[in-house]
Amino acid sequence: MKEIIHSNGLIQPTGGNVLVVDDNPHNLRLLIDILIKAGHKARPATSGKVALKAVTTDQPDLILLDIRMPDMDGYEVCRRLKESDKFRNIPVIFISAMDGTVDKVQAFSVGGVDFINKPFDSQEVQARVETHIRLRKMQLALGRQNELLEERVRDRTAKLAESELKYRELVENAPAILYRLSSRHGIIFSSSQAESILGYTPDQLQAEPMLWHDSIHPEDLPEVDTIIKNISSGKQFNIDYRIRAADGEWRWLNDCSINLTNIDDETIIMGLAVDITNRKLQQEQRSINEERLQLMMELNNDATSLTEQEFFDRAVEIAVMATCSQVAYLHKINEDQETTSLVSWNQRAMPQCSIFHETNYHLKHAEVWAECFREKRIVIHNDYTNLENNKDYPNEHTHITRHMSVPIILGNKVRFVLGVGNKMTLYDEFDAAQLQYVADDVIQFMLRREIEKKLHQAKEQAERASRSKSEFLTIMSHELRTPLNVIMGMGEMLVESDLDLQQKHYLGISIQAAKGLLSLISDILDLSQIEGGHLILFQEKVDLLDLAEKILDLNSYNAKKKSLELDYQVDPEVPKIIMCDSKRVQQILINLVGNAIKFTARGKVQIRISLLDEEYVLFSVLDTGIGIPDDKHKLIFEAFSQVDSSLTRQYGGSGLGLTICHRLVTSMGGRIWLESKLGKGSIFHFSIPLILDARNPSQLFVSSETTLDDALQENLSMIDTSRSILLVEDVEENAWVIESYLGNTPHHLDIVGNGEQAMENILSGKKYNLVLMDIQLPTLDGLETTRKIREWEKEHGHSRTTIIALTAHAMLGDREKSFSAGCDGHVTKPIPKKKLLEVIDQFAK
């Protein structure tokens, strides 16, 4: 907490005594470290009961209280504290991950003064703790001051009422003026106290009978005149009003008549005017302090929703109220540290000040009011007008009699000057502390805004990096899949050619290696997209029995090679049809079953499907393989991690499969875990929510790495019907592959190299059963070409041409772009010959 330097001495606020209540040891240590570094005394409590006991042994200035705790939640702890007369005034800040509106409302309803969300920011914690400790200490100080003031008032009242017999002696010694007033001639007598209270001698008041009347405050004068006018009715009066003394200061008087006579139609009033300035100021100060505390709390609570100008305007108004001033301002010190500009000026002073402020006022022209900037400390001038080094201000400027200002320092530079002026009494150390509190709020606001700005910049930078990464991955996906399409396609055609057994064996190894490379590329892209938050899940009807049989069919060859038993088991209570993303569930099961076969030398691999808590479907893959050590259970779900990562490890793989499984399961709202015994086998479990009704049916998506949908497979039939096909492909080698695939079929193939040529063929009236459209094309890309074809068909009433996107764009979201542009399907490269023929048979009209 900062030192406040004043011309009369030094204010040194000390740190507070904070009790931190949290059952999480990590949070407890972190919060205590933050508080100790900020200069506070911090004590831990690991439960609600421990906290209540700690409060009785050493009462803290503030409590940081978690909500969710085992023996007694934070709401109950706070409720018990507020029921105690001794402890109810201890401020409680709730700090919790339960950040819903209901949670916050309940926290404030049981007596909390603030709420911090977890995970918390250390600067926010420090700022809020310091704010409430400061408010707490101010409340205690104000309470003591109010008690002292009330005691003084009681004593004074008692003395005034001691005895009527001592009245004259009391008048002579008390701060009161005994006077006689004539309704015709004004003041005709005044006691000597007039000089000590108002600065006017009795002779002056008698020589200028209307001086007293003319010095009454304009706001109070109408009421005084009304009383004087109606005094002839014989009624006595008692009124409080302000009057300007000879030194220009306003004094409060309690004026009452003690004798009233009428002589020859002239009313003579004997009155007693008591100086009640201190009492009035104390009453105003108590009211102001209560209102200021409320406003400061509201200002801190509303800081995040206020604009910068709104915050500054409210801070200036609070500065006026906190110091009982009439004028307040906030000046910004520009980056050059040589000029300043006005930021805010309190509304009450504005009507009295009509000068035009320069945007950049040079500090070399500023004298007294800028001392706090040059000396970097609070400065007080209680006789501003008579200072030797004070330059006068323009006539239009508000008249200044007293002045106090404080520098607002950020990063070792004075960034603002906050000043107040024209308090009715002298500015003192207490006023300096009040002004510093407001300045500290401005500092916290600016720090918070700087943090928010940096966070926003970091967010934008991260988003730019994410976009760059996505663009790079899209390019890499296309560039890697395009040559693989050629390699795998030409390999398939070579297999069908006249080769000897050894050549076919070598070629088979090459094709298998290409498939392995394609699988690795797909895994890397999948993981990257999931981590980037680009995963899109589709809900569709899935037959669990068919799904299990499909997984077994896909893995039966590898299981037979190792003589492993491969089967599945579905519990009777599991619904036959559920809703889920079948592609992703199939991807997870293929990975788990593939791993089980890879790491099992003998025995069996089994898929089990059951219910978990009637809300989740549980998939389990069991094997009798090598097992996994206990210390590796969490490691295997991390990217690029394997149980055996040595250069001589027996089993291959990139270490991405289980990571992708973990991310996919988590994204679907489930979890994945394993049971394993070294040397005896493993069981991998994963669960997904059980959903039985259709909500968002997905569109058909064909990928060369997965099988076609069941509905498509049921209708596949290789027949000899000839189709007219247009291939739009700019890579010559890829065109050769498709042309080779269709070489021995009855289909007719036209090939063009860009979107414009495709448009010419379609618009010329040539009929095609199917268009295979590449996406990345020169001059006019495949998506835009498709849009233009659809627009042309609509404008000219032509029947719809079936267009399938045949592309190396395999990123999440690419197929949605294809469908949005008007494609009827989306097929990724590389594509095997059989798959291409199936697609043609399904889609070609």
N, C-alpha and C positions, 0 to 999 in steps of 0.2 A: 504494500500500500504506500502511496506517495506522501512525502513531506510537504507541508503547506507553510511557506515562509511569509511572515508578516512583519511589518516594521516594528511591532511591539514584542516580537518573540517568534517562537517556532512551535508549530503544531505537529505532533508526531503520532498519528493513529497507529495503534498496534494491531497485530493479527488476532484472529478470533480463535475461540475454542470450539472445534467442530467434532461432532460424534458421527461416524460413518457406519451405517447399518446395512450389511449385505452378506448373504450366506455364500456368495461366490468368492473364494480366496483371491482369485485373479483380479476381479473388479475391486475388491477391498484394498489390495496392495496398490493398484493403479491410482485409485482415488486419494489414498493417503499420501502417496508420493507427490501428486499434483498439489495437494493442500500444503504439505510441508515446504515444497519449493516456493509456494506463494507467501510463506511467512506465517502460516497458521499452525496452531497446535491441533493435531488430528489423532483421534482415538478410534480403534475398530470395535465393532460389535457384530458377532456372527449370527445373531438371532434377535427376535423381538423381545424375548424375556431378558436376554443379556443387556439389550439396549435400555430397557426400563430400569434395570438395576444400576447401570452406569450413570443414568441421569440423576439418580438420587445421591450418588457418591460424589459426583463432580458435575454440577449443572453446566451444560454447554451453552455457547452463544447461538448455535445453529445445529440442526440435525439433517444429514443427508440420508434418506430412508428408501430402501428398496421395497417393492410391494410384495412380490411372491417369495415367501420364506416358509420353511417347513413347520415350525411350531406355532407361529402367530404372524399373520400377514401384516404388511405395513399399514393398511387401513386401521386395523385394530390397535396397533401401537400408537398411531397418531390420535385415535379416538380417546384412548386412556390418558394420554398426556393432556389433551384439551379439557378433560373432566377434572383435572387437578388444578386448584387455585395457584399452586406453587409453580407448576410447569406449563400452564396453558399458553403463556406468552412466548415460549421458545419457538422461533420460526422453524418450520419443517419443509424441506424441499424433497419432493418425491423424485427418485431417479430410477427409471424402469424401462424395460422393453415393451411393457404393456401400454402402447401409446394410442389406443383408440379413444374416441371422444368420451365414451362412457367411463373409461378408466380415469381420464383426466377430471371429468366432472365429479366422480366419487372422491378423487384425491383432494379436490378443493372443498368438497362438501364436508369432509371430516376435519378440515382445518389446515390443509397444506397451503403454503404461500406461493409455491412455484412448482414446475414440473420439467424435468430434463429427460429427454428420450435416450435410451440405449440403442445402438452404441453411441457414446457421448464423445464430444470434442473437449479436449483438456482446457482450451481457452474459454469455451463457453462455461464449463464447470467453474473455473476460477472466477470469471466475471460475475456469474450469478451469485456465487458464494460471497464474494466481496461486497456485492450490492446489498444482499440481505443482512450480512453482518453489520455493514455500515448503517443500514436502516434500524437494526436492532439496537445498536449503541446510541443512535440518535434518539430513539424512543425512550431509552433509559435515561439519557441525559435530559431530555425534555420533561420527562416525568419528574425528575428531581428538581428541575428549574421551576416547573409549575407548582410543586409543593412549597418551594421556597417563596414564590410569589404570592401564593394563596395565604401563606402564614403571615407575610408582611401586610397583606390587605386586612387580614383579621386583626392584627395588632393595631393598625392605623384606625380601623373602625372603632375598636374598643376604646382607644384613647379619645377619639372624638366624642364618644358617648359617656365618658366618665362622669361628667357633672356639668349641669347648666351654670353652676356658680363660677366655673373656670373658663367660661366662654371667651371673655375678652383676652385672657392670657393665651388661650388656644389660638385665637385669631391672630394675635401679634406674633406668635411663634410658628404657626402652620403656614404652608405655602398657599396662602389665600389673600385676596384683596377685599378689604371692606370699603364700600363706596356708597355715595348718594347720587341718585340720578333724577334730574328734573325732566318732566315730559316736555318742557319748553326750552330749557337751556342746556340739556345734555349733562355730562359729568360735572358735578359741583364740588365733589370731595372724593379723595382717594387715599387709602392708607399707604404706608411706605413700602409694603410688599409689592406694589405695582412695578417698582423699579427692578427688583430681583426676579420677578416672574416675566414681565413683558419688556423690560428695558427702558420703560418710560417713567420719568419722575412724576410725582403727584402734581407738581406745578405745570408740567407739559400737558398732562391730561386736562387740567382745569383751564389752561390757556387755549387749548384746542378741544372744546367739548365734544366734537364729533369724531375725533381721532379714534377713540375706542370703537365706535360704531362702524367707521369706514374700514377698520382693520379686520373685521369679522370675515370669515371665509365666505366667498360668494355662494357656495352651495348651502351654507347654514343661515345666511342672512335673512331670507324670506321668513323662516320660522321665527327668528328673533324679532323681526319687525312686527309680525302678527301678534306676538305676545305683548310687546310694548304698546301697540295700538289698542289692544283690548284690556289693558291692565286697569283702566278706570273702573271696571266692573267690580273691583275689590278683590278679585281672585289673586292669590299668590302664584308664583311660578317656580319651576325647577327645570333647568334645561342644560344640556351639554352642547358645546359648540367649539369650533376652532377659531383661533385669532392669530394673526401674524405679529410676532414680536418685532422689536426694533432691529434685531439682527437678521430679519428675514425668515426666521424659522417659525413653523406653525406650532402653537401650543394648544392643548385641550383645556377648557375651563368648564367646571360645573358651577353654574350661576343660579342662585336662588334668592328670592326676596325674603328678608327677615322682618321687615316693617314696611307698611304702606300707609301713606296719609294723603289727604287732598286738602290743599290750601288755595282758596280763591281760584278754583277750577284748574289748579296746577297740581299734577300728581308727583309726589316725592316718594321715591323708592329707596329704601335702605337695603342694599344687597351684599351678598358675600360670594365672591368668585374664587373657587378653589382650583388650584392647578392639579389636574388629574391626567396630565400627559403620560406619565409613567404607567399609570393603571390602564389607560386606554391602549397604550402600545403593547402592554403585556397581554391584554385581552385579544388584541388583534394578532399578536405573535402566536398565541396559543391556537387561535383559529387558523392562522396562516400555516403554521407548522403541520397541523392535522391535514389541511387541504394539500399542502406541498408533498407530504409523505404519500398521500393517496395518488396525487398526480405523477410523482416520480415512479411509483409502482406501475401505474397505468402506462407511463412513457416507456418503461423497460419492457412491459408485456407487449406493447403495440409496436415496438421498434421495428420488428420484421415486416410489418404491413404498411408502415409510413414511408412516404418518399423522403428524400434527404431534406428538401426544403420544409416539409411539414414537421419533421423531427426538430430542425433548428428553430422554427418558429415557436414550437411548444416549449423547447428548452429555454428560450429567452423569456417567455412568459413565466415559467417556473422560477427563473433567476430573480425576476422582479418580486415575486411573491415571497420567495425564501429569505430575501434580505430586506423586505419592507421598503423597497425602492420605488421610485416613480419612473425611472428610465433604465432600459437595458438594451444591449446591442451585442451582435456577434460579427466580428470582422474576420475575413479569411486572409491569411498571409500568403501571397502568391509564391510560386516556385522560385522566383528570383530572390526571395527574402528581402526585397527592397520596396515592394509595393503591396498595397492591401486593397481589398474591395469589401463593401458592405454585404453581408449575407442576410441578416435579419435584424429587425428593430421592433421593440414591443409596441403593440397597437395603441396603447394609451398615449405614448409619446409622439406617435406619427402626426396627429392633427396639429401638434404644437411645433412641428419641425417641417418646414416646406423647402429646405435647400435641396439642390440637386447634387447627389453624391457621384463623384467621378468613379468610373469603373476601376481604374488603377490609381489610387491615391498614394503618393510617394511618402515613405515613412520618415524621410529626412525633414518633412514639413511638420511631422507630429511630435509634440513635446511630451507633456505630462502623461497623457492617456496611453502613450506607447512605451512607458518605462518598463512595464511588465514584459514586453517583447524583448527589449534590449537586455534586461537583467534576468529574464527567465524565472520570475517569482511573482507572487501576489503583491500588489501595490495598493495602498490605501491613502487617499487624500481627503481629510475631513475639513479642509479649508481650501477647496479647489480654486476659488476666485482669487485669493490673495497670494497664490504661489508665485515666487519670483520668476521661475522659468516657464510659466504657463503663457502660451500664446492665446490671445483672445480668438473667439470663433465668430463666424458670420452672424449677422443680426437675426437671420431666419432660424438659426440653430436653437434647440431647446436650452433654456438657461440651466447651467450646472452649478450646484453649490457644494456637493460632496461627490466623490468618485472612488470606485474600487474596481480593479481589473485583474484577471488571472490569465496566464498564457496556457494554451492547450498544446502540449508537446507530443509529437509522434515522430519516432525515428530520429531523435536528437535535434529535431527542427521544430520551431514554433509554427504551427499550422493555422491556429486561430487565436483570437483574443476575445475573451468574454468579459464584458464590463457592465457595471450597474452604477446608478447615480441618484442623488437627491433623496436619500433617506432622511426622515425628519429628525433622527438623532444620529449620534456618531456611529460610524462603522467600526466594528470591533472584531476580535478574534473569532467569535461565534459566526458572524456574518461571513468572514473569510472561509470558514469551514463549509458553510452552506453553499457558497459560490463554487468552491472546489468540488463539492459533490456533484453539482450540475455539470461542471467541466469534465469530471470523470465519466459521467454518462455520455457526454459527447465523444470522449475518447473511445469508450467501449463501442459506441455506435459506429464510429469510423473504422475501428479494427474489425468489427463484424462485417461491415460492408467490403473491406479489403479482402477478408477471407472469402466472402461470398463471390467476389469478383474473381479471385484466384481459382475457386472451385468451378465457377462457370467456364473460365478459360481452360482449366484442366479437362472439364467435361467435353468442351468443344474439340480440344486437341485429341482426346480419346476417341471421339466420334469420327474425326477426320482420319485418325489412324485405322479405326475399324473399317471405314469406307475404303481406304487405300488397300487394306488387307483383303477385303472382299473382292475389290477389283483385280488385285494381283492373283488371288486364288481362281477367279473366273478365267483369267487369261491362262494361268498354268493348267487348269483343268482342260481347257480347250486345246492348248498346245501339246499336252501329254496324251490326251485321248485320240487326237487326230492321227499321229503316226502309229499308235497302237492299233487303231482301226485297220490301217493298211497292213501292219505286220500280221495281225491275227487273221484278217480276211485273206491275204495271200497265202498264209499258212493253211487255212482251210481248203483253198482251191488246190494247193499242192498235194494235200492228203488225198484228194479225189483223183489226182493224176497218176500216171503209170510210174510208181516208185517201188524200189525193192524194200524188203522188210527193214533193213538197217536204216535206210533213208527215212522211212516212215517213222521209225523209232526216234531218230534224231529230231525229226520235225515235230513229233508229238511232245518231246521234251521242251522244244522252243516255244510251242503254243502254250504249254502248261506254265512256263516261266513268264510269258506275257500275261497270262491270266493272273498269276501271283502278283505281278507288278501292277496290274489294273486294280486288284483287290487292295493293295497297299495305298495306291493313289486315292481310292474311294474312302479308305479309313482315315487318311490324313485330312482330306477335305471335309468329311463328316465331322471329325473332332473339331476342326477349326471353326466350322459353321455353328456347331453347338455351343462352343465357348464364346462365340461372338453374339449369341442370343438370337440367331437367325433360324432356329429350328421351328418348323411348322408341323403340327400334328393334325391328322385327319381321322375323323370318326367314321367307321363303316362296319357293316355287319360281318362278323367272322364266325365261321363254324370251327369250333375248337378241335373236333375229331379230324376234320379235313386238314386243319393246320398241322396237327401232330403227325398225320400220315405224310404230308408234304415234306416236313422236316426229315422224317425217316427216309423217304425216297431220295432226297438230296444228299444224304450222308451214307446211304446203304453201301455204295461202292467202296468207300474208304474203310467202313467197318468190316466188310467181307475180306478185304485185303489183309486185315489183321486177325481174322477169325473171331471177331467180337460179336456178342449177342446185342442186338439193338431193338428196343421196343418202347412202347409207351403205355401209360395207365391214366385214365381219366375217372375221377370219383363220380359216382352217380348223382350227387347233389349239385354238381356244377352245371349251370345252364348250357344247352347245346350251342346257342347263338349269343354272343356278346358284342358290345360295341367297343372298338379300339382301333388304333392305327395298325392294321395288319402287317404292312411293310416293315414297320419298326419292331413289332413283336417278333416277326419272322427273322429279322436281322439279328436280334438278341439271341434267339434260340439257335439259329445256325452257328453263331459264334460260340455259344456255350457247348453245344453238342460237338462241334468241330474240335474245340479244345479238349473235351473229354476223350474223344477218340484218339487225338494226338498223344495224350499223356497216359493212355491205358494200353498196356502190352497184352493183357489177357483178362478174360472175364466178360463184363457187360457194361453197357451204357443205356440208361433208361430216362425217359421224360415222364414226369408226373404232373398232373394238373388237378388242383383241389381249390377249396375255398379257405380264405383266411379271415376270421372274424365276420363272416357273412357280408363284408363290405369290399373285399379285395379278392381277385383271382390270384392264386399262388402257382407259379411255375417252378418246378424243381428238376434239375438235371443231375443224375447220380452216375458215378463211375467207380470202377475198382482199380484206379490207376495209382500213380506214385504218391499222391497226397501232397499237401502243402504245409510247411512248418507254421506254427502259430504266429511267429513274429513277422511272417510275410503276408498275413491275411489282408491287412489294409494296404500294403505296398502294391499288391497286384492290380488294384483299381486305379493306380496313378499312371499317367501317360508315360509311355516308353519304359515302364518298369516290368521286370520279369523276376521270377523266383531265382533263376540262375542266369546272371548277366555276364558270365565269364566268356572269353573268346573261344573256349573249348566246349561250350554248352552243347548238350545233345539235341535239344529241340530248337527249331527256328521260330521266326515270327518277329513282328515289329514291336509287340508290347502295347498296341493300341486297342485291340479288340475289347478287352474287359473295361478299359477306360470309356470307350464309346457306349458299351452296355450300361455302365453306371450312369453316365450322363443322360442316356435315353430314358432309363427307368425313372430317374429323378424328375425329368421333364414331364413324364406322364403321370406324376403324382404318386409314384410308388417308391420302393427301396430294394436294394440288392445286397445279399450277404452270403456267406458260405460256412459250411461245416466241413472239417477235414481232419484226417488222421494220417500221419506220415506213413507211407508204405501200404495203406489200406484203402485209400480212395477219398473222394470229395463229393460234396453235394452243394451245388450252386442254386440258391433260391432267389427269385425276384417276384415282386407283387405289383399289380396294377389295379386301379379302382374298377369295381364291378359296375358296368353301365349296361342297361338292358334296352334302352329306347334310342331310336335313331334321331339325331339332331342336326348333324352337319355332314350329309353324304358327300364323299369326295369324288373327284373325277378320275377317269382312267389314266394311269401313268405306267408306261412300259419302259423298263430298264434292262439293259443287257446283263446286269449282274443278278437279276432276280427273275423268277418265273412269272408268266402272265397270270392275271386274275383268274379265279376259277370259272367265272362266267365266260371269259374269253376262251379258256381251254376246252370247255364243253362244246363250243361251236367250231373248233378248228377242224378243218378237213382239207387235206391237200388234194385239190381237184385240178383238172387241166384247163379250166376256163382262162382264156387269154385276157390280160388286162393291159390297158394303155397307161403308162406311168411316165410322169415328168420328174426327173431328178435335177434339183437345183443345188449344185455343188461346185465350189471354186477351186478345191484342191484336186488336182488331176489324179493323184494316186487313189484318193477315196472314191472318185468316180469309177476308176478301174475296178475297185473291189466290188462295188454294187453291180457294175456291168458284168463282171465275172460270175457273181452269184446268180444272175438272171440269164446267163448264157445258154443254159440247157433247159430253160422254161419257156412256155408259150407266150410269156409277157413281152410287150413291146416297150422299149425304153428310149425316151428322149433325154438328152443331157444338155443343160445350159449352165453357164458359169457365174451368173449374177442375177439379182432381182429384176433388173430392167428387162433382161432377155426373157425371164419367166413371165413377166407381165405381157410382153409382146406375144408370146405363144398363147396365153389365156385369152387376151383381148382379140386375138385374130380369129377366135371362134373354134380353135382346135379343142376337141373334147378329150379329157383325161379322166380315167377312173380314180387316179390317185396322184397326188403331188407329194414328193419327198423333199421337204424344204430345209436346207441348212440355215442356221441362224446368222452366223458370222459370214457376211458376203460383202464383196466390194460394191461400190456405188449405191446400192440400196439393200439394206440388211433384210434377213428373212422375216422378221416380225413386221417391219413396215410394208414389205411386199405383200404379206398376208392381209394386212389391214386394207391396202389399196384394192386387192382382189375382192375382198368382202364388200367394200364400198361400191365397186363397179358392178358386182352381182346384184346388189340391192337397187342401184339406180336403174339398171337395164332389165330387171326382172328375170335374170338368169338363175338356173338351178345352182345349188351350192356344190362347189367342187371340194372333194375331201382332201384336206391338207394335213400331213403329218410332219411335225418338226423332227428331223433326223439330224442330231447335233451333238457336238462334244461339250455343250453347256449342260453340266450335271449338278450345278450348285442348287441348294435349297432356294426355292423361289423362281428358278428358271422355268419350271413347267407351268407355274401360274402365269408367267409372262406370255408363254406360248398360247395357253388357253384364252387369256385376255385379248391377245391379238387376233384370235379367230381360228386357231389350229384345232383340229379334231383329236389329236393325240400328240404325245411327246415321247420320242424314242432316243435313248442316249447311245453315243458311240463309245467304244467299238461294239458292233452288233454282229453276232454270228449269222451265218447264212440261214439256218433253220429259223431263227427268230425273225429275220427279215421276211421270209416267205410266210410265216404265220401272220405277221402284221399286214402284209399285202392281202392275204386271204380274208382277214377280218374286216379291213377297212375299205378295200377297193370295191367300188360299186359296179 
